[in-house]
């Protein structure tokens, strides 16, 4: 299955995060330097999505990874098909021949 972002569910999650942290749509608009608050409301209503740059900035504002903000149809990170099948993940340095610092 090709991973897709669910704009509606992402908007619901954004609204929950903003409410839980005590921010307003206007606070988010001002933090991101957006021209008007309507952009934020369009995200919250699921009509559009923040740009990757705005998601990155929101993750900093909310102190959480971008992946916790965005809702989609893929399995949660950390549950790889290898892990699901009982195989352990192999560190990248094993494949590259370099040791991690």
Secondary structure as UniProt FT lines:
FT   HELIX           7..21
FT   HELIX           25..32
FT   HELIX           38..44
FT   TURN            45..46
FT   HELIX           52..62
FT   HELIX           66..69
FT   TURN            77..78
FT   HELIX           81..84
FT   TURN            85..86
FT   HELIX           92..96
//
